[in-house]
Amino acid sequence: MDANQEDLQKIIEEFLNRFDYIRPEEIPDIPLYMDQVTTFMNSRMDYTRRYPEDKILTKTMINNYAKNRLLPPPEKKKYSRNHVLIMLFIYYFKNFLSITDIQKLLTPLNDAFFDENSEHNLSDIYSRIFGLAPGKMEKLLADLEQETLKCNRIFEDYPEEDQEFLRLFTSICMLSFDVYIRKQVIEKLLDHFPESPKKGTPKKK
C-alpha cells in the first residue's frame, strides 16, 4: 500500500473510531425549546458533517418532521427526551430512506412507546439498539481492511500512474455496491413491516 492509500485508511479508521451515538442520559432531562434542541443536536453530531456549512438539524427540518407525521407534536412548544430520540432515528434514516418509509418505521414506534409512562420506554429501546454499534464498527474496520487489500491487487498489471486512481475507484464501487444491496434488503423488509405493533405490556395509568 503506498503512502496515499495508508493516509486514506488512517482517515477512515480515525472517523470510525470517533463514531459514537448520543445516549439517552446525555439528553437534558427537561423539556427543550426548538432552539435548544437544534443547538444540542448540532453540537453533539458535529463530527458527522462533511462540510462546515452542512446542517445537522434546523427549525425547518423539525417542522417538516412534524408536518409529515414523523414526530409527535411538542407540548407547549417544548420537546421531550423522546422527541430528541425520534429525531436521532430520523437523522440516520433520512440518508437512505424516503419520508414514506421513515414514517412507516416510526409510526408504530411512536404509537407504542412514545408515552414516557410506558413500562417499556423509548429510551430503553434506543439504548439497546445503538448499544450494538461498537461491534458493528469493529467488524466494518476489519472488512474495510480486507477489501482494501483486494482492491490493491486487481490492477497491479496497469501503469503505475493509473493504479492509485483505480484502487480508490474500486474501493468506492465496492462500498457503493454494499450500500445498494443493503438498501434493497431494507426496502424488502419494509414491505413486510407491520402497520402497528402487536399489543404488549399495557401502559401504566
C-alpha atoms as an extended CHARMM CRD file, in Angstrom:
* protein
*
       205  EXT
         1         1  MET       CA              0.0000000000        0.0000000000        0.0000000000  PROA      1               0.0000000000
         2         2  ASP       CA              1.5170000000        3.3610000000       -0.9590000000  PROA      2               0.0000000000
         3         3  ALA       CA              1.5760000000        6.4060000000        1.3370000000  PROA      3               0.0000000000
         4         4  ASN       CA             -1.6160000000        7.8700000000       -0.0850000000  PROA      4               0.0000000000
         5         5  GLN       CA             -3.5180000000        4.6400000000        0.4760000000  PROA      5               0.0000000000
         6         6  GLU       CA             -2.1730000000        4.4430000000        4.0240000000  PROA      6               0.0000000000
         7         7  ASP       CA             -3.3100000000        8.0170000000        4.6700000000  PROA      7               0.0000000000
         8         8  LEU       CA             -6.8000000000        7.2610000000        3.3720000000  PROA      8               0.0000000000
         9         9  GLN       CA             -7.0560000000        4.1290000000        5.5060000000  PROA      9               0.0000000000
        10        10  LYS       CA             -5.9640000000        6.1140000000        8.5510000000  PROA      10              0.0000000000
        11        11  ILE       CA             -8.5490000000        8.8430000000        7.8780000000  PROA      11              0.0000000000
        12        12  ILE       CA            -11.3320000000        6.2410000000        7.6290000000  PROA      12              0.0000000000
        13        13  GLU       CA            -10.2000000000        4.4440000000       10.7800000000  PROA      13              0.0000000000
        14        14  GLU       CA             -9.9860000000        7.7040000000       12.7400000000  PROA      14              0.0000000000
        15        15  PHE       CA            -13.5060000000        8.6530000000       11.6450000000  PROA      15              0.0000000000
        16        16  LEU       CA            -14.9910000000        5.2710000000       12.5410000000  PROA      16              0.0000000000
        17        17  ASN       CA            -13.2120000000        5.2700000000       15.8970000000  PROA      17              0.0000000000
        18        18  ARG       CA            -14.7310000000        8.6940000000       16.6290000000  PROA      18              0.0000000000
        19        19  PHE       CA            -18.1960000000        7.4870000000       15.7240000000  PROA      19              0.0000000000
        20        20  ASP       CA            -20.4390000000        7.4800000000       18.7490000000  PROA      20              0.0000000000
        21        21  TYR       CA            -24.1260000000        7.7210000000       19.4670000000  PROA      21              0.0000000000
        22        22  ILE       CA            -25.9320000000       10.0760000000       21.8220000000  PROA      22              0.0000000000
        23        23  ARG       CA            -27.0260000000        8.1450000000       24.8780000000  PROA      23              0.0000000000
        24        24  PRO       CA            -30.4460000000        8.8950000000       26.4040000000  PROA      24              0.0000000000
        25        25  GLU       CA            -28.8590000000       10.0080000000       29.6820000000  PROA      25              0.0000000000
        26        26  GLU       CA            -26.8510000000       12.6430000000       27.7650000000  PROA      26              0.0000000000
        27        27  ILE       CA            -30.0550000000       14.3150000000       26.5940000000  PROA      27              0.0000000000
        28        28  PRO       CA            -31.2560000000       17.0050000000       29.0280000000  PROA      28              0.0000000000
        29        29  ASP       CA            -33.9290000000       15.6240000000       31.3350000000  PROA      29              0.0000000000
        30        30  ILE       CA            -36.0600000000       18.7340000000       30.9590000000  PROA      30              0.0000000000
        31        31  PRO       CA            -38.2790000000       19.8060000000       28.0480000000  PROA      31              0.0000000000
        32        32  LEU       CA            -36.3940000000       21.8830000000       25.4860000000  PROA      32              0.0000000000
        33        33  TYR       CA            -37.4370000000       24.6910000000       23.1950000000  PROA      33              0.0000000000
        34        34  MET       CA            -36.7080000000       24.2420000000       19.4990000000  PROA      34              0.0000000000
        35        35  ASP       CA            -33.5750000000       26.4170000000       19.6020000000  PROA      35              0.0000000000
        36        36  GLN       CA            -32.2090000000       24.3220000000       22.4580000000  PROA      36              0.0000000000
        37        37  VAL       CA            -32.8900000000       21.1030000000       20.5600000000  PROA      37              0.0000000000
        38        38  THR       CA            -31.0680000000       22.2950000000       17.4150000000  PROA      38              0.0000000000
        39        39  THR       CA            -28.1320000000       23.5800000000       19.4810000000  PROA      39              0.0000000000
        40        40  PHE       CA            -27.8240000000       20.2680000000       21.3040000000  PROA      40              0.0000000000
        41        41  MET       CA            -28.0110000000       18.1650000000       18.1370000000  PROA      41              0.0000000000
        42        42  ASN       CA            -25.6730000000       20.3670000000       16.1140000000  PROA      42              0.0000000000
        43        43  SER       CA            -23.0200000000       20.3190000000       18.8360000000  PROA      43              0.0000000000
        44        44  ARG       CA            -23.1860000000       16.5820000000       19.5900000000  PROA      44              0.0000000000
        45        45  MET       CA            -23.3510000000       15.4260000000       15.9590000000  PROA      45              0.0000000000
        46        46  ASP       CA            -20.8600000000       17.9490000000       14.5990000000  PROA      46              0.0000000000
        47        47  TYR       CA            -18.3120000000       15.2490000000       13.7450000000  PROA      47              0.0000000000
        48        48  THR       CA            -20.6750000000       13.8000000000       11.1100000000  PROA      48              0.0000000000
        49        49  ARG       CA            -20.6040000000       16.9440000000        8.9430000000  PROA      49              0.0000000000
        50        50  ARG       CA            -18.8870000000       16.5430000000        5.6160000000  PROA      50              0.0000000000
        51        51  TYR       CA            -18.6860000000       20.2970000000        5.0500000000  PROA      51              0.0000000000
        52        52  PRO       CA            -18.7860000000       23.0790000000        7.6800000000  PROA      52              0.0000000000
        53        53  GLU       CA            -21.9790000000       24.5250000000        6.1740000000  PROA      53              0.0000000000
        54        54  ASP       CA            -23.8470000000       21.2040000000        6.3990000000  PROA      54              0.0000000000
        55        55  LYS       CA            -26.8660000000       21.3190000000        8.6920000000  PROA      55              0.0000000000
        56        56  ILE       CA            -27.4750000000       18.5900000000       11.2450000000  PROA      56              0.0000000000
        57        57  LEU       CA            -30.8690000000       19.8520000000       12.3910000000  PROA      57              0.0000000000
        58        58  THR       CA            -32.7730000000       23.0850000000       11.7540000000  PROA      58              0.0000000000
        59        59  LYS       CA            -36.1300000000       24.5380000000       12.7630000000  PROA      59              0.0000000000
        60        60  THR       CA            -37.4080000000       23.9200000000        9.2370000000  PROA      60              0.0000000000
        61        61  MET       CA            -36.4160000000       20.2570000000        9.4490000000  PROA      61              0.0000000000
        62        62  ILE       CA            -38.2250000000       19.8100000000       12.7690000000  PROA      62              0.0000000000
        63        63  ASN       CA            -41.3600000000       21.4750000000       11.4070000000  PROA      63              0.0000000000
        64        64  ASN       CA            -41.2280000000       19.2300000000        8.3400000000  PROA      64              0.0000000000
        65        65  TYR       CA            -40.8680000000       16.1270000000       10.5040000000  PROA      65              0.0000000000
        66        66  ALA       CA            -43.9760000000       17.1150000000       12.4390000000  PROA      66              0.0000000000
        67        67  LYS       CA            -45.8340000000       18.0210000000        9.2340000000  PROA      67              0.0000000000
        68        68  ASN       CA            -45.0440000000       14.6000000000        7.7440000000  PROA      68              0.0000000000
        69        69  ARG       CA            -46.0860000000       12.8890000000       10.9820000000  PROA      69              0.0000000000
        70        70  LEU       CA            -42.6320000000       11.5420000000       11.7140000000  PROA      70              0.0000000000
        71        71  LEU       CA            -42.5110000000       13.3770000000       15.0130000000  PROA      71              0.0000000000
        72        72  PRO       CA            -45.2810000000       13.8290000000       17.6000000000  PROA      72              0.0000000000
        73        73  PRO       CA            -46.1590000000       17.4810000000       18.2640000000  PROA      73              0.0000000000
        74        74  PRO       CA            -44.3700000000       19.2630000000       21.1090000000  PROA      74              0.0000000000
        75        75  GLU       CA            -46.1090000000       20.0790000000       24.3620000000  PROA      75              0.0000000000
        76        76  LYS       CA            -46.3890000000       23.8300000000       24.8770000000  PROA      76              0.0000000000
        77        77  LYS       CA            -43.6460000000       24.3510000000       22.2550000000  PROA      77              0.0000000000
        78        78  LYS       CA            -41.2420000000       22.1510000000       24.2210000000  PROA      78              0.0000000000
        79        79  TYR       CA            -39.6490000000       18.8750000000       23.1730000000  PROA      79              0.0000000000
        80        80  SER       CA            -39.0540000000       15.9440000000       25.4890000000  PROA      80              0.0000000000
        81        81  ARG       CA            -36.1920000000       13.4500000000       25.5620000000  PROA      81              0.0000000000
        82        82  ASN       CA            -38.3570000000       11.1110000000       23.4800000000  PROA      82              0.0000000000
        83        83  HSD       CA            -38.7210000000       13.7920000000       20.8140000000  PROA      83              0.0000000000
        84        84  VAL       CA            -34.9250000000       14.0360000000       20.6020000000  PROA      84              0.0000000000
        85        85  LEU       CA            -34.5790000000       10.2500000000       20.3640000000  PROA      85              0.0000000000
        86        86  ILE       CA            -37.0220000000       10.1510000000       17.4540000000  PROA      86              0.0000000000
        87        87  MET       CA            -35.0960000000       12.9710000000       15.7510000000  PROA      87              0.0000000000
        88        88  LEU       CA            -31.9300000000       10.8930000000       16.0850000000  PROA      88              0.0000000000
        89        89  PHE       CA            -33.5900000000        7.9390000000       14.3840000000  PROA      89              0.0000000000
        90        90  ILE       CA            -34.7490000000       10.2900000000       11.6140000000  PROA      90              0.0000000000
        91        91  TYR       CA            -31.2460000000       11.7350000000       11.2450000000  PROA      91              0.0000000000
        92        92  TYR       CA            -29.7860000000        8.3200000000       10.4600000000  PROA      92              0.0000000000
        93        93  PHE       CA            -32.6840000000        7.0060000000        8.3690000000  PROA      93              0.0000000000
        94        94  LYS       CA            -33.0170000000       10.0350000000        6.1060000000  PROA      94              0.0000000000
        95        95  ASN       CA            -29.6420000000        9.3540000000        4.4980000000  PROA      95              0.0000000000
        96        96  PHE       CA            -31.0360000000        6.3690000000        2.6100000000  PROA      96              0.0000000000
        97        97  LEU       CA            -34.7910000000        6.0700000000        3.2190000000  PROA      97              0.0000000000
        98        98  SER       CA            -37.7160000000        8.0610000000        1.8530000000  PROA      98              0.0000000000
        99        99  ILE       CA            -40.0300000000       10.0860000000        4.0890000000  PROA      99              0.0000000000
       100       100  THR       CA            -42.7480000000        7.4940000000        3.4480000000  PROA      100             0.0000000000
       101       101  ASP       CA            -40.5150000000        4.6500000000        4.5970000000  PROA      101             0.0000000000
       102       102  ILE       CA            -39.3620000000        6.5500000000        7.6900000000  PROA      102             0.0000000000
       103       103  GLN       CA            -42.9790000000        7.2800000000        8.5500000000  PROA      103             0.0000000000
       104       104  LYS       CA            -43.7950000000        3.5850000000        8.1660000000  PROA      104             0.0000000000
       105       105  LEU       CA            -40.9810000000        2.6970000000       10.5680000000  PROA      105             0.0000000000
       106       106  LEU       CA            -41.6020000000        5.3430000000       13.2040000000  PROA      106             0.0000000000
       107       107  THR       CA            -45.4060000000        5.4460000000       13.4030000000  PROA      107             0.0000000000
       108       108  PRO       CA            -45.7410000000        2.0990000000       15.2460000000  PROA      108             0.0000000000
       109       109  LEU       CA            -42.7690000000        3.0150000000       17.4450000000  PROA      109             0.0000000000
       110       110  ASN       CA            -44.3480000000        6.3330000000       18.4080000000  PROA      110             0.0000000000
       111       111  ASP       CA            -47.7740000000        4.7650000000       18.9290000000  PROA      111             0.0000000000
       112       112  ALA       CA            -46.4780000000        2.0540000000       21.2510000000  PROA      112             0.0000000000
       113       113  PHE       CA            -43.5780000000        3.6050000000       23.1190000000  PROA      113             0.0000000000
       114       114  PHE       CA            -43.5620000000        7.4040000000       22.9160000000  PROA      114             0.0000000000
       115       115  ASP       CA            -45.5590000000        7.7230000000       26.1420000000  PROA      115             0.0000000000
       116       116  GLU       CA            -42.9400000000        8.2710000000       28.8470000000  PROA      116             0.0000000000
       117       117  ASN       CA            -45.1460000000        6.4360000000       31.3420000000  PROA      117             0.0000000000
       118       118  SER       CA            -44.9220000000        3.1890000000       29.3450000000  PROA      118             0.0000000000
       119       119  GLU       CA            -43.2370000000        0.3390000000       31.1630000000  PROA      119             0.0000000000
       120       120  HSD       CA            -41.1850000000       -0.4010000000       28.0460000000  PROA      120             0.0000000000
       121       121  ASN       CA            -39.9430000000        3.0180000000       27.0360000000  PROA      121             0.0000000000
       122       122  LEU       CA            -38.2760000000        4.5790000000       24.0250000000  PROA      122             0.0000000000
       123       123  SER       CA            -35.0330000000        5.3000000000       25.8910000000  PROA      123             0.0000000000
       124       124  ASP       CA            -34.5400000000        1.6130000000       26.6310000000  PROA      124             0.0000000000
       125       125  ILE       CA            -35.2950000000        0.5820000000       23.0330000000  PROA      125             0.0000000000
       126       126  TYR       CA            -32.8950000000        3.2010000000       21.6320000000  PROA      126             0.0000000000
       127       127  SER       CA            -30.1330000000        2.2150000000       24.0900000000  PROA      127             0.0000000000
       128       128  ARG       CA            -30.4090000000       -1.4830000000       23.2790000000  PROA      128             0.0000000000
       129       129  ILE       CA            -30.2920000000       -0.8740000000       19.5230000000  PROA      129             0.0000000000
       130       130  PHE       CA            -27.4280000000        1.6040000000       19.4810000000  PROA      130             0.0000000000
       131       131  GLY       CA            -25.5400000000       -0.4230000000       22.0760000000  PROA      131             0.0000000000
       132       132  LEU       CA            -24.8000000000       -2.8110000000       19.2120000000  PROA      132             0.0000000000
       133       133  ALA       CA            -22.8800000000       -0.0710000000       17.3510000000  PROA      133             0.0000000000
       134       134  PRO       CA            -19.3580000000       -0.7520000000       18.7560000000  PROA      134             0.0000000000
       135       135  GLY       CA            -19.4320000000       -4.3380000000       17.4790000000  PROA      135             0.0000000000
       136       136  LYS       CA            -20.5720000000       -3.1300000000       14.0550000000  PROA      136             0.0000000000
       137       137  MET       CA            -17.6830000000       -0.6370000000       13.9300000000  PROA      137             0.0000000000
       138       138  GLU       CA            -15.1010000000       -3.3280000000       14.7210000000  PROA      138             0.0000000000
       139       139  LYS       CA            -16.4680000000       -5.5990000000       12.0060000000  PROA      139             0.0000000000
       140       140  LEU       CA            -16.6130000000       -2.7440000000        9.4950000000  PROA      140             0.0000000000
       141       141  LEU       CA            -12.9690000000       -1.8220000000       10.1270000000  PROA      141             0.0000000000
       142       142  ALA       CA            -11.8900000000       -5.4340000000        9.6090000000  PROA      142             0.0000000000
       143       143  ASP       CA            -13.9850000000       -5.7380000000        6.4280000000  PROA      143             0.0000000000
       144       144  LEU       CA            -12.6000000000       -2.4780000000        5.0220000000  PROA      144             0.0000000000
       145       145  GLU       CA             -9.0500000000       -3.6520000000        5.5800000000  PROA      145             0.0000000000
       146       146  GLN       CA             -9.7140000000       -6.8770000000        3.6700000000  PROA      146             0.0000000000
       147       147  GLU       CA            -11.4920000000       -5.0220000000        0.8510000000  PROA      147             0.0000000000
       148       148  THR       CA             -8.5830000000       -2.5970000000        0.5520000000  PROA      148             0.0000000000
       149       149  LEU       CA             -6.1250000000       -5.4630000000        0.1500000000  PROA      149             0.0000000000
       150       150  LYS       CA             -8.2590000000       -6.9700000000       -2.6230000000  PROA      150             0.0000000000
       151       151  CYS       CA             -8.6370000000       -3.6180000000       -4.4190000000  PROA      151             0.0000000000
       152       152  ASN       CA             -4.8800000000       -3.0550000000       -4.2760000000  PROA      152             0.0000000000
       153       153  ARG       CA             -4.1520000000       -6.2960000000       -6.1420000000  PROA      153             0.0000000000
       154       154  ILE       CA             -6.5660000000       -6.3070000000       -9.0650000000  PROA      154             0.0000000000
       155       155  PHE       CA             -4.8470000000       -3.5750000000      -11.1060000000  PROA      155             0.0000000000
       156       156  GLU       CA             -1.2140000000       -4.4330000000      -10.4240000000  PROA      156             0.0000000000
       157       157  ASP       CA             -0.6780000000       -5.0250000000      -14.1570000000  PROA      157             0.0000000000
       158       158  TYR       CA             -1.8200000000       -1.4750000000      -15.0480000000  PROA      158             0.0000000000
       159       159  PRO       CA              0.5450000000        1.5010000000      -15.4510000000  PROA      159             0.0000000000
       160       160  GLU       CA              1.7120000000        2.6990000000      -12.0460000000  PROA      160             0.0000000000
       161       161  GLU       CA              0.3840000000        6.2170000000      -12.6250000000  PROA      161             0.0000000000
       162       162  ASP       CA             -3.1500000000        4.7960000000      -13.0170000000  PROA      162             0.0000000000
       163       163  GLN       CA             -3.1180000000        2.3760000000      -10.1180000000  PROA      163             0.0000000000
       164       164  GLU       CA             -3.8550000000        4.8260000000       -7.2930000000  PROA      164             0.0000000000
       165       165  PHE       CA             -6.9530000000        6.2020000000       -9.0330000000  PROA      165             0.0000000000
       166       166  LEU       CA             -8.1950000000        2.7160000000       -9.9240000000  PROA      166             0.0000000000
       167       167  ARG       CA             -7.6960000000        1.3980000000       -6.3870000000  PROA      167             0.0000000000
       168       168  LEU       CA             -9.6930000000        4.2550000000       -4.9280000000  PROA      168             0.0000000000
       169       169  PHE       CA            -12.3640000000        3.9770000000       -7.6250000000  PROA      169             0.0000000000
       170       170  THR       CA            -12.6830000000        0.2450000000       -6.9790000000  PROA      170             0.0000000000
       171       171  SER       CA            -12.9770000000        0.7820000000       -3.2240000000  PROA      171             0.0000000000
       172       172  ILE       CA            -15.7730000000        3.3000000000       -3.7610000000  PROA      172             0.0000000000
       173       173  CYS       CA            -17.5320000000        0.9510000000       -6.2000000000  PROA      173             0.0000000000
       174       174  MET       CA            -17.4080000000       -1.9540000000       -3.7300000000  PROA      174             0.0000000000
       175       175  LEU       CA            -18.6870000000        0.1850000000       -0.8530000000  PROA      175             0.0000000000
       176       176  SER       CA            -21.4160000000        1.5900000000       -3.0860000000  PROA      176             0.0000000000
       177       177  PHE       CA            -22.4560000000       -1.8980000000       -4.1200000000  PROA      177             0.0000000000
       178       178  ASP       CA            -22.6380000000       -2.8800000000       -0.4570000000  PROA      178             0.0000000000
       179       179  VAL       CA            -24.8310000000        0.1510000000        0.3270000000  PROA      179             0.0000000000
       180       180  TYR       CA            -27.0360000000       -0.5930000000       -2.6910000000  PROA      180             0.0000000000
       181       181  ILE       CA            -27.6080000000       -4.2230000000       -1.6850000000  PROA      181             0.0000000000
       182       182  ARG       CA            -28.2790000000       -3.3390000000        1.9420000000  PROA      182             0.0000000000
       183       183  LYS       CA            -30.7430000000       -0.6480000000        0.8820000000  PROA      183             0.0000000000
       184       184  GLN       CA            -32.5740000000       -3.1790000000       -1.2830000000  PROA      184             0.0000000000
       185       185  VAL       CA            -32.7750000000       -5.5870000000        1.6580000000  PROA      185             0.0000000000
       186       186  ILE       CA            -34.0530000000       -2.8080000000        3.9570000000  PROA      186             0.0000000000
       187       187  GLU       CA            -36.7790000000       -1.9390000000        1.4550000000  PROA      187             0.0000000000
       188       188  LYS       CA            -37.8280000000       -5.6040000000        1.2070000000  PROA      188             0.0000000000
       189       189  LEU       CA            -38.0990000000       -5.7480000000        5.0000000000  PROA      189             0.0000000000
       190       190  LEU       CA            -40.0970000000       -2.5140000000        4.9960000000  PROA      190             0.0000000000
       191       191  ASP       CA            -42.5340000000       -4.0220000000        2.5150000000  PROA      191             0.0000000000
       192       192  HSD       CA            -43.4000000000       -6.5470000000        5.2300000000  PROA      192             0.0000000000
       193       193  PHE       CA            -43.2220000000       -4.1450000000        8.1680000000  PROA      193             0.0000000000
       194       194  PRO       CA            -46.3960000000       -4.2500000000       10.2990000000  PROA      194             0.0000000000
       195       195  GLU       CA            -48.7170000000       -1.2600000000       10.2500000000  PROA      195             0.0000000000
       196       196  SER       CA            -48.9040000000       -1.3780000000       14.0420000000  PROA      196             0.0000000000
       197       197  PRO       CA            -47.0600000000       -3.4420000000       16.6290000000  PROA      197             0.0000000000
       198       198  LYS       CA            -48.6040000000       -6.3620000000       18.4340000000  PROA      198             0.0000000000
       199       199  LYS       CA            -50.0730000000       -5.4720000000       21.7610000000  PROA      199             0.0000000000
       200       200  GLY       CA            -47.5060000000       -5.7580000000       24.5170000000  PROA      200             0.0000000000
       201       201  THR       CA            -47.3620000000       -4.6570000000       28.0970000000  PROA      201             0.0000000000
       202       202  PRO       CA            -50.2720000000       -2.3390000000       28.9220000000  PROA      202             0.0000000000
       203       203  LYS       CA            -49.2990000000        1.2460000000       29.5930000000  PROA      203             0.0000000000
       204       204  LYS       CA            -49.3640000000        2.3920000000       33.1850000000  PROA      204             0.0000000000
       205       205  LYS       CA            -52.1730000000        4.7230000000       34.0910000000  PROA      205             0.0000000000
